[in-house]
Amino acid sequence: MTQVVLTIGPEHTLRQAAQRMSERRTGSAIVIDPDNSGVGIITERDILRAIGAGLDPDAERTAGHITWDVVYASPSWTLQEASAAMIRGGFRHLVVMEGDEVLGVISVRDILRVWSTEPADVPA
């Protein structure tokens, strides 16, 4: 899992979110909105869909593209549990939380990185 997560607010523009994600070389950003409970996420795919739909990335705010219905992983999950949740939900990022604290984000890339260096652990 990536422990240093990028956080943004709902008022950032899509371009600002994309720039920050690009600078950090990450495919997602955690969204903290003081007016909403919980933690949301915006991904490169969300930004791509918005731009593909003709929205102006300099005017469009991330607030309209945040996924609030997030599947949270526990730090005790195995890679198999994380990958199964991603397959079931059709997404590539899981927010890892313990209580109300964001511990990190696990991505498909993180899982592949581990499995490619430890081929004996890859499920059949």
DSSP file (Angstrom, degrees, kcal/mol; ACC not computed):
  #  RESIDUE AA STRUCTURE BP1 BP2  ACC     N-H-->O    O-->H-N    N-H-->O    O-->H-N    TCO  KAPPA ALPHA  PHI   PSI    X-CA   Y-CA   Z-CA
    1    1 A M              0   0    0      0, 0.0     2,-0.7     0, 0.0   105,-0.2   0.000 360.0 360.0 360.0 150.5    0.0    0.0    0.0
    2    2 A T  B     -A  105   0A   0    103,-3.1   103,-2.1     1,-0.2   108,-0.0  -0.816 360.0-173.1 -88.3 118.5    1.1    3.5   -0.6
    3    3 A Q        +     0   0    0     -2,-0.7     2,-1.0   101,-0.2    -1,-0.2   0.762  69.5  70.6 -88.5 -25.5    1.2    5.2    2.8
    4    4 A V  S    S-     0   0    0    101,-0.1     2,-0.3   100,-0.0    -1,-0.1  -0.800  76.5-171.0 -92.9 102.2    1.8    8.8    1.7
    5    5 A V        -     0   0    0     -2,-1.0     2,-0.5    97,-0.1    24,-0.1  -0.662  23.4-123.5 -99.5 150.3   -1.5    9.7    0.2
    6    6 A L        -     0   0    0     22,-0.3    24,-3.1    -2,-0.3     2,-0.4  -0.780  29.8-167.0 -86.6 127.7   -2.5   12.7   -1.8
    7    7 A T  E     +d   30   0B   0     -2,-0.5     2,-0.3    22,-0.2    24,-0.2  -0.948  10.9 169.8-118.9 141.6   -5.4   14.6   -0.3
    8    8 A I  E     -d   31   0B   0     22,-2.5    24,-2.1    -2,-0.4    21,-0.0  -0.870  27.9-114.9-137.1 171.0   -7.4   17.3   -2.0
    9    9 A G    >   -     0   0    0     -2,-0.3     3,-1.3    22,-0.2    53,-0.2  -0.642  29.7-108.4-105.9 167.1  -10.6   19.2   -1.3
   10   10 A P  T 3  S+     0   0    0      0, 0.0    53,-2.0     0, 0.0    54,-0.2   0.641 113.6  61.9 -70.1 -14.3  -13.9   19.2   -3.2
   11   11 A E  T 3  S+     0   0    0     51,-0.2     2,-0.1    50,-0.2     0, 0.0   0.496  76.3 109.3 -92.6  -3.9  -13.2   22.7   -4.5
   12   12 A H  S <  S-     0   0    0     -3,-1.3    50,-2.9     1,-0.1    51,-0.3  -0.416  73.8-116.7 -65.3 147.7  -10.1   21.9   -6.4
   13   13 A T  B  >  -G   61   0C   0     48,-0.2     4,-2.4     1,-0.1    48,-0.2  -0.402  23.1-110.4 -77.6 164.0  -10.5   21.9  -10.2
   14   14 A L  H  > S+     0   0    0     46,-2.1     4,-2.8    43,-0.4     5,-0.2   0.886 120.8  53.5 -61.5 -37.7  -10.1   18.8  -12.2
   15   15 A R  H  > S+     0   0    0     42,-2.5     4,-3.0    45,-0.3    -1,-0.2   0.927 107.8  49.5 -63.8 -43.6   -6.9   20.3  -13.6
   16   16 A Q  H  > S+     0   0    0     41,-0.4     4,-2.4     2,-0.2     5,-0.2   0.920 112.6  48.0 -60.4 -43.0   -5.5   20.9  -10.2
   17   17 A A  H  X S+     0   0    0     -4,-2.4     4,-2.5     1,-0.2    -2,-0.2   0.934 113.1  47.9 -62.1 -45.7   -6.3   17.4   -9.1
   18   18 A A  H  X S+     0   0    0     -4,-2.8     4,-2.6     1,-0.2    -2,-0.2   0.903 111.4  50.5 -63.2 -41.6   -4.8   16.0  -12.3
   19   19 A Q  H  X S+     0   0    0     -4,-3.0     4,-2.6     2,-0.2    -1,-0.2   0.924 112.5  46.0 -62.7 -44.3   -1.6   18.1  -11.8
   20   20 A R  H  X S+     0   0    0     -4,-2.4     4,-1.9     2,-0.2    -2,-0.2   0.895 113.3  49.3 -67.1 -39.5   -1.2   17.0   -8.2
   21   21 A M  H  X>S+     0   0    0     -4,-2.5     5,-2.3    -5,-0.2     4,-0.7   0.907 112.4  48.7 -65.0 -40.7   -1.8   13.4   -9.1
   22   22 A S  H ><5S+     0   0    0     -4,-2.6     3,-0.6     2,-0.2    -2,-0.2   0.917 109.8  51.2 -64.3 -44.5    0.7   13.6  -12.0
   23   23 A E  H 3<5S+     0   0    0     -4,-2.6    -1,-0.2     1,-0.2    -2,-0.2   0.875 116.3  41.2 -59.8 -37.9    3.3   15.3   -9.7
   24   24 A R  H 3<5S-     0   0    0     -4,-1.9    -1,-0.2    -5,-0.2    -2,-0.2   0.516 106.9-128.3 -88.5  -6.3    2.9   12.5   -7.2
   25   25 A R  T <<5 +     0   0    0     -4,-0.7     2,-0.3    -3,-0.6    -3,-0.2   0.939  63.7 132.9  56.1  49.9    2.8    9.8   -9.9
   26   26 A T      < -     0   0    0     -5,-2.3    -1,-0.2    -6,-0.1    -2,-0.1  -0.930  58.4-142.8-129.9 154.2   -0.4    8.4   -8.4
   27   27 A G  S    S+     0   0    0     -2,-0.3    17,-2.3    -3,-0.1    18,-0.3   0.334  80.8  35.2 -98.2   6.5   -3.7    7.4   -9.9
   28   28 A S  E     - E   0  43B   0     15,-0.2     2,-0.4    -7,-0.1   -22,-0.3  -0.985  57.5-152.8-153.9 162.5   -6.0    8.6   -7.1
   29   29 A A  E     - E   0  42B   0     13,-2.4    13,-2.2    -2,-0.3     2,-0.3  -0.998  23.4-125.3-138.0 138.5   -6.5   11.3   -4.5
   30   30 A I  E     -dE   7  41B   0    -24,-3.1   -22,-2.5    -2,-0.4     2,-0.6  -0.660  25.5-145.3 -79.6 135.9   -8.3   11.1   -1.2
   31   31 A V  E     -dE   8  40B   0      9,-2.6     9,-2.3    -2,-0.3     2,-0.6  -0.919  12.4-168.9-110.7 122.2  -10.9   13.8   -0.9
   32   32 A I        -     0   0    0    -24,-2.1     7,-0.1    -2,-0.6     5,-0.1  -0.945   5.7-178.2-109.0 118.3  -11.6   15.3    2.5
   33   33 A D    >   -     0   0    0     -2,-0.6     3,-1.9     5,-0.5   -24,-0.1  -0.955  18.4-156.4-118.1 111.6  -14.7   17.4    2.7
   34   34 A P  T 3  S+     0   0    0      0, 0.0    -1,-0.1     0, 0.0   -25,-0.0   0.715  95.0  55.8 -60.9 -18.8  -15.3   19.0    6.0
   35   35 A D  T 3  S+     0   0    0      2,-0.1     2,-0.4    -3,-0.0    -3,-0.0   0.576 105.6  57.4 -90.0  -9.6  -19.0   19.3    5.2
   36   36 A N  S <  S-     0   0    0     -3,-1.9    -3,-0.3     2,-0.1     2,-0.3  -0.913  81.8-124.7-119.5 147.3  -19.4   15.5    4.5
   37   37 A S  S    S+     0   0    0     -2,-0.4     2,-0.1    -5,-0.1    -2,-0.1  -0.621  73.0  24.1 -86.3 151.3  -18.7   12.6    6.7
   38   38 A G  S    S-     0   0    0     -2,-0.3    -5,-0.5    62,-0.0     2,-0.4  -0.302  90.2 -72.6  91.2-177.3  -16.4   10.0    5.5
   39   39 A V        -     0   0    0     29,-0.2    31,-0.3    -7,-0.1     2,-0.2  -0.965  41.3-164.0-123.3 133.9  -13.6    9.9    3.0
   40   40 A G  E     -E   31   0B   0     -9,-2.3    -9,-2.6    -2,-0.4     2,-0.3  -0.563   5.4-145.2-109.0 176.7  -14.0   10.1   -0.7
   41   41 A I  E     -EF  30  67B   0     26,-1.6    26,-2.8   -11,-0.3     2,-0.4  -0.998   7.2-164.8-143.4 144.7  -11.7    9.3   -3.6
   42   42 A I  E     -E   29   0B   0    -13,-2.2   -13,-2.4    -2,-0.3     2,-0.2  -0.995  18.0-164.5-126.3 138.5  -11.2   10.7   -7.1
   43   43 A T  E  >  -E   28   0B   0     -2,-0.4     4,-1.9    22,-0.3     3,-0.3  -0.723  37.1-105.4-119.7 167.7   -9.2    8.7   -9.7
   44   44 A E  H  > S+     0   0    0    -17,-2.3     4,-2.5    -2,-0.2     5,-0.1   0.843 121.9  57.9 -58.6 -33.2   -7.6    9.4  -13.0
   45   45 A R  H  > S+     0   0    0    -18,-0.3     4,-2.5     2,-0.2    -1,-0.2   0.886 102.8  52.5 -65.6 -39.0  -10.5    7.5  -14.6
   46   46 A D  H  > S+     0   0    0     -3,-0.3     4,-1.9     2,-0.2    -2,-0.2   0.914 111.9  46.0 -61.7 -43.1  -13.0   10.0  -13.0
   47   47 A I  H  X S+     0   0    0     -4,-1.9     4,-2.4     2,-0.2     5,-0.2   0.909 111.3  52.1 -66.6 -42.1  -11.0   12.9  -14.5
   48   48 A L  H  X S+     0   0    0     -4,-2.5     4,-2.7     1,-0.2    -2,-0.2   0.909 109.0  50.1 -60.5 -43.6  -10.8   11.2  -17.9
   49   49 A R  H  X S+     0   0    0     -4,-2.5     4,-1.5     2,-0.2    -1,-0.2   0.913 110.7  49.7 -61.8 -42.6  -14.5   10.6  -18.0
   50   50 A A  H  <>S+     0   0    0     -4,-1.9     5,-2.1     2,-0.2    -2,-0.2   0.928 114.2  43.3 -64.4 -45.4  -15.3   14.2  -17.2
   51   51 A I  H ><5S+     0   0    0     -4,-2.4     3,-1.8     1,-0.2    -1,-0.2   0.895 111.5  55.0 -68.0 -39.2  -12.9   15.6  -19.8
   52   52 A G  H 3<5S+     0   0    0     -4,-2.7    -1,-0.2     1,-0.3    -2,-0.2   0.789 103.0  57.0 -62.3 -27.2  -14.2   13.0  -22.3
   53   53 A A  T 3<5S-     0   0    0     -4,-1.5    -1,-0.3    -3,-0.2    -2,-0.2   0.421 125.0-104.4 -84.1   1.5  -17.7   14.3  -21.6
   54   54 A G  T < 5 +     0   0    0     -3,-1.8    -3,-0.2     1,-0.3     2,-0.2   0.589  67.7 152.1  90.3  10.8  -16.5   17.8  -22.7
   55   55 A L      < -     0   0    0     -5,-2.1    -1,-0.3     1,-0.1    -2,-0.0  -0.484  51.7-112.3 -76.2 147.4  -16.3   19.4  -19.2
   56   56 A D    >>  -     0   0    0      1,-0.2     4,-3.1    -2,-0.2     3,-1.3  -0.695  19.6-155.4 -81.5 113.8  -13.8   22.2  -18.7
   57   57 A P  T 34 S+     0   0    0      0, 0.0   -42,-2.5     0, 0.0   -43,-0.4   0.693  93.2  55.3 -66.2 -16.9  -11.0   20.9  -16.4
   58   58 A D  T 34 S+     0   0    0    -44,-0.2   -45,-0.1   -45,-0.1    -2,-0.0   0.654 119.9  29.2 -87.3 -15.8  -10.3   24.5  -15.3
   59   59 A A  T <4 S+     0   0    0     -3,-1.3     2,-0.3     2,-0.1    -1,-0.1   0.706  98.3  92.2-110.3 -32.1  -13.8   25.2  -14.2
   60   60 A E     <  -     0   0    0     -4,-3.1   -46,-2.1     1,-0.1   -45,-0.3  -0.495  67.4-141.2 -74.0 130.2  -15.1   21.8  -13.2
   61   61 A R  B >   -G   13   0C   0     -2,-0.3     3,-1.1   -48,-0.2   -48,-0.2  -0.594  16.5-124.5 -90.8 151.3  -14.7   21.1   -9.5
   62   62 A T  G >> S+     0   0    0    -50,-2.9     3,-2.7     1,-0.2     4,-0.5   0.765  99.5  83.1 -63.6 -24.1  -13.8   17.7   -8.1
   63   63 A A  G >4 S+     0   0    0    -53,-2.0     3,-0.6   -51,-0.3    -1,-0.2   0.819  88.6  51.8 -51.8 -34.7  -16.9   17.8   -5.9
   64   64 A G  G <4 S+     0   0    0     -3,-1.1    -1,-0.3     1,-0.2    -2,-0.2   0.452 113.8  43.2 -82.6   1.5  -19.0   16.6   -8.8
   65   65 A H  G <4 S+     0   0    0     -3,-2.7   -22,-0.3    -4,-0.1     2,-0.2   0.250  81.3 121.0-131.3  10.6  -16.8   13.6   -9.5
   66   66 A I    <<  -     0   0    0     -3,-0.6     2,-0.8    -4,-0.5   -24,-0.2  -0.560  56.7-137.0 -79.9 139.4  -15.9   12.2   -6.1
   67   67 A T  B     +F   41   0B   0    -26,-2.8   -26,-1.6    -2,-0.2   -36,-0.2  -0.885  27.9 170.2 -93.6 113.6  -16.8    8.6   -5.2
   68   68 A W        +     0   0    0     -2,-0.8     2,-2.1   -28,-0.2   -29,-0.2   0.699  64.5  78.0 -94.0 -23.8  -18.2    8.7   -1.7
   69   69 A D  S    S+     0   0    0    -28,-0.1     2,-0.3     2,-0.0    -1,-0.2  -0.485  74.0 168.0 -84.9  69.2  -19.4    5.1   -1.7
   70   70 A V        -     0   0    0     -2,-2.1     2,-0.7   -31,-0.3   -31,-0.1  -0.615  38.3-133.2 -91.5 140.7  -15.9    3.9   -1.1
   71   71 A V        -     0   0    0     -2,-0.3    24,-1.0    14,-0.0     2,-0.4  -0.847  28.0-153.0 -87.9 119.5  -15.0    0.3   -0.2
   72   72 A Y  E     -b   95   0A   0     -2,-0.7     2,-0.3    22,-0.2    24,-0.2  -0.782   1.7-147.2 -97.3 137.6  -12.5    0.7    2.7
   73   73 A A  E     -b   96   0A   0     22,-2.9    24,-2.6    -2,-0.4     9,-0.0  -0.732  12.0-129.2 -98.6 151.1   -9.9   -2.0    3.4
   74   74 A S    >   -     0   0    0     -2,-0.3     3,-1.9    22,-0.2    24,-0.1  -0.710  22.3-119.4 -91.9 149.9   -8.6   -2.9    6.8
   75   75 A P  T 3  S+     0   0    0      0, 0.0    -1,-0.1     0, 0.0    23,-0.1   0.692 113.5  62.1 -63.2 -14.8   -4.9   -3.0    7.3
   76   76 A S  T 3  S+     0   0    0      2,-0.0    -3,-0.0     0, 0.0     0, 0.0   0.530  78.2 115.6 -87.7  -5.6   -5.3   -6.7    8.2
   77   77 A W    <   -     0   0    0     -3,-1.9     2,-0.1     1,-0.1    -4,-0.0  -0.309  63.1-129.6 -63.4 145.9   -6.6   -7.6    4.7
   78   78 A T     >  -     0   0    0      1,-0.1     4,-2.3     4,-0.0     5,-0.2  -0.443  26.0-106.8 -83.5 167.3   -4.5  -10.0    2.6
   79   79 A L  H  > S+     0   0    0      1,-0.2     4,-2.9     2,-0.2     5,-0.2   0.866 122.9  55.7 -62.3 -35.0   -3.6   -9.2   -0.9
   80   80 A Q  H  > S+     0   0    0      2,-0.2     4,-2.3     1,-0.2    -1,-0.2   0.912 107.8  47.4 -64.0 -41.6   -6.1  -11.8   -2.0
   81   81 A E  H  > S+     0   0    0      2,-0.2     4,-2.1     1,-0.2    -2,-0.2   0.914 113.8  47.9 -65.0 -42.5   -8.9  -10.1   -0.1
   82   82 A A  H  X S+     0   0    0     -4,-2.3     4,-2.1     2,-0.2    -2,-0.2   0.935 113.4  46.5 -64.5 -46.2   -8.0   -6.7   -1.5
   83   83 A S  H  X S+     0   0    0     -4,-2.9     4,-2.3     1,-0.2    -1,-0.2   0.884 111.1  52.5 -66.0 -37.0   -7.8   -8.0   -5.1
   84   84 A A  H  X S+     0   0    0     -4,-2.3     4,-2.7    -5,-0.2    -1,-0.2   0.907 109.0  49.9 -63.8 -41.0  -11.1   -9.8   -4.7
   85   85 A A  H  X S+     0   0    0     -4,-2.1     4,-2.4     1,-0.2    -2,-0.2   0.899 111.0  49.8 -63.6 -40.2  -12.8   -6.6   -3.4
   86   86 A M  H  X>S+     0   0    0     -4,-2.1     4,-1.7     2,-0.2     5,-1.5   0.908 111.9  47.3 -64.9 -41.9  -11.4   -4.7   -6.4
   87   87 A I  H  <5S+     0   0    0     -4,-2.3    -2,-0.2     2,-0.2    -1,-0.2   0.936 113.5  47.8 -64.9 -46.5  -12.6   -7.4   -8.9
   88   88 A R  H  <5S+     0   0    0     -4,-2.7    -2,-0.2     1,-0.2    -1,-0.2   0.910 119.9  38.3 -60.0 -43.0  -16.1   -7.4   -7.3
   89   89 A G  H  <5S-     0   0    0     -4,-2.4    -1,-0.2    -5,-0.2    -2,-0.2   0.633 103.2-127.7 -86.9 -14.3  -16.4   -3.6   -7.3
   90   90 A G  T  <5 +     0   0    0     -4,-1.7     2,-0.3     1,-0.3    -3,-0.2   0.857  67.0 119.0  71.5  34.9  -14.7   -3.0  -10.6
   91   91 A F      < -     0   0    0     -5,-1.5    -1,-0.3    -6,-0.2    -2,-0.1  -0.846  59.0-144.4-130.5 168.6  -12.2   -0.5   -9.3
   92   92 A R  S    S+     0   0    0     -2,-0.3    16,-1.6    -3,-0.1     2,-0.4   0.347  77.0  59.4-115.5   3.1   -8.5   -0.2   -9.0
   93   93 A H  E     - C   0 107A   0     14,-0.2     2,-0.4    15,-0.1    14,-0.2  -0.996  53.7-168.7-137.5 140.7   -8.0    1.6   -5.7
   94   94 A L  E     - C   0 106A   0     12,-2.6    12,-2.7    -2,-0.4     2,-0.5  -0.996  20.7-135.2-126.1 132.9   -8.9    0.8   -2.1
   95   95 A V  E     -bC  72 105A   0    -24,-1.0   -22,-2.9    -2,-0.4     2,-0.6  -0.768  19.7-144.8 -85.2 126.0   -8.6    3.2    0.8
   96   96 A V  E     +bC  73 104A   0      8,-2.9     7,-3.1    -2,-0.5     8,-1.4  -0.832  27.9 173.5 -96.3 121.0   -7.0    1.6    3.8
   97   97 A M  E     - C   0 102A   0    -24,-2.6     2,-0.4    -2,-0.6     5,-0.2  -0.929  29.9-163.8-130.5 150.7   -8.5    2.8    7.0
   98   98 A E  E >  S- C   0 101A   0      3,-2.3     3,-1.8    -2,-0.3     2,-0.4  -0.933  77.4 -45.0-129.8 108.4   -8.3    2.1   10.7
   99   99 A G  T 3  S-     0   0    0     -2,-0.4    -2,-0.0     1,-0.2     0, 0.0  -0.584 123.8 -24.9  67.0-126.3  -11.2    3.7   12.5
  100  100 A D  T 3  S+     0   0    0     -2,-0.4     2,-0.5    -3,-0.1    -1,-0.2   0.340 117.2 102.0 -96.6   4.3  -11.5    7.2   11.1
  101  101 A E  E <   - C   0  98A   0     -3,-1.8    -3,-2.3     2,-0.0     2,-0.6  -0.785  67.6-137.1 -99.7 128.8   -7.8    7.4   10.1
  102  102 A V  E     + C   0  97A   0     -2,-0.5    -5,-0.2    -5,-0.2   -97,-0.1  -0.720  22.4 178.0 -79.3 120.6   -6.6    7.0    6.5
  103  103 A L  E     -     0   0A   0     -7,-3.1     2,-0.3    -2,-0.6    -6,-0.2   0.720  55.4 -64.4 -94.2 -26.0   -3.6    4.7    6.6
  104  104 A G  E     - C   0  96A   0     -8,-1.4    -8,-2.9  -100,-0.1     2,-0.4  -0.988  47.1 -86.8 167.9-170.9   -3.0    4.6    2.8
  105  105 A V  E     -AC   2  95A   0   -103,-2.1  -103,-3.1    -2,-0.3     2,-0.5  -0.999  25.1-154.4-131.7 134.5   -4.3    3.5   -0.6
  106  106 A I  E     - C   0  94A   0    -12,-2.7   -12,-2.6    -2,-0.4     2,-0.3  -0.942  18.4-172.9-109.2 131.9   -3.7    0.1   -2.1
  107  107 A S  E  >  - C   0  93A   0     -2,-0.5     4,-1.9   -14,-0.2   -14,-0.2  -0.727  41.3-106.4-117.7 166.6   -3.8    0.0   -5.9
  108  108 A V  H  > S+     0   0    0    -16,-1.6     4,-2.8    -2,-0.3     5,-0.2   0.898 122.8  57.4 -56.0 -40.1   -3.8   -2.8   -8.5
  109  109 A R  H  > S+     0   0    0    -17,-0.3     4,-2.5     1,-0.2    -1,-0.2   0.891 103.4  52.2 -59.6 -40.6   -0.2   -1.7   -9.2
  110  110 A D  H  > S+     0   0    0      2,-0.2     4,-1.8     1,-0.2    -1,-0.2   0.923 111.5  46.6 -61.0 -44.0    0.8   -2.3   -5.6
  111  111 A I  H  X S+     0   0    0     -4,-1.9     4,-2.7     1,-0.2     5,-0.2   0.933 112.9  48.4 -64.9 -46.1   -0.7   -5.8   -5.7
  112  112 A L  H  X S+     0   0    0     -4,-2.8     4,-2.6     1,-0.2    -1,-0.2   0.885 107.4  56.6 -62.2 -38.2    1.1   -6.6   -9.0
  113  113 A R  H  X S+     0   0    0     -4,-2.5     4,-0.9    -5,-0.2    -1,-0.2   0.923 111.9  41.9 -59.3 -44.7    4.4   -5.2   -7.7
  114  114 A V  H >X S+     0   0    0     -4,-1.8     4,-1.4     1,-0.2     3,-0.7   0.942 116.2  47.7 -68.6 -47.3    4.3   -7.7   -4.7
  115  115 A W  H 3< S+     0   0    0     -4,-2.7     7,-0.2     1,-0.2    -2,-0.2   0.818 107.7  55.9 -67.2 -29.2    3.0  -10.6   -6.7
  116  116 A S  H 3< S+     0   0    0     -4,-2.6    -1,-0.2    -5,-0.2    -2,-0.2   0.764 112.8  41.7 -75.0 -22.4    5.6  -10.1   -9.5
  117  117 A T  H << S+     0   0    0     -4,-0.9    -1,-0.2    -3,-0.7    -2,-0.2   0.622 123.1  39.3 -94.8 -15.1    8.5  -10.3   -6.9
  118  118 A E    ><  +     0   0    0     -4,-1.4     3,-2.3     1,-0.1     4,-0.3  -0.569  67.2 169.3-129.7  68.6    6.9  -13.2   -5.0
  119  119 A P  G >  S+     0   0    0      0, 0.0     3,-1.2     0, 0.0    -1,-0.1   0.719  71.7  67.7 -59.3 -22.8    5.5  -15.4   -7.7
  120  120 A A  G 3  S+     0   0    0      1,-0.2    -5,-0.1    -3,-0.1    -2,-0.0   0.743  96.8  55.8 -68.4 -20.2    4.9  -18.3   -5.2
  121  121 A D  G <  S+     0   0    0     -3,-2.3    -1,-0.2    -6,-0.2    -6,-0.1   0.493  78.3 113.3 -89.5  -4.0    2.2  -16.1   -3.5
  122  122 A V  S <  S-     0   0    0     -3,-1.2     2,-0.0    -4,-0.3   -42,-0.0  -0.542  71.2-121.9 -73.0 126.2    0.1  -15.6   -6.7
  123  123 A P              0   0    0      0, 0.0    -1,-0.1     0, 0.0    -2,-0.1  -0.323 360.0 360.0 -67.3 150.7   -3.3  -17.3   -6.4
  124  124 A A              0   0    0     -2,-0.0    -2,-0.1     0, 0.0     0, 0.0   0.454 360.0 360.0 -77.5 360.0   -4.1  -19.9   -9.0
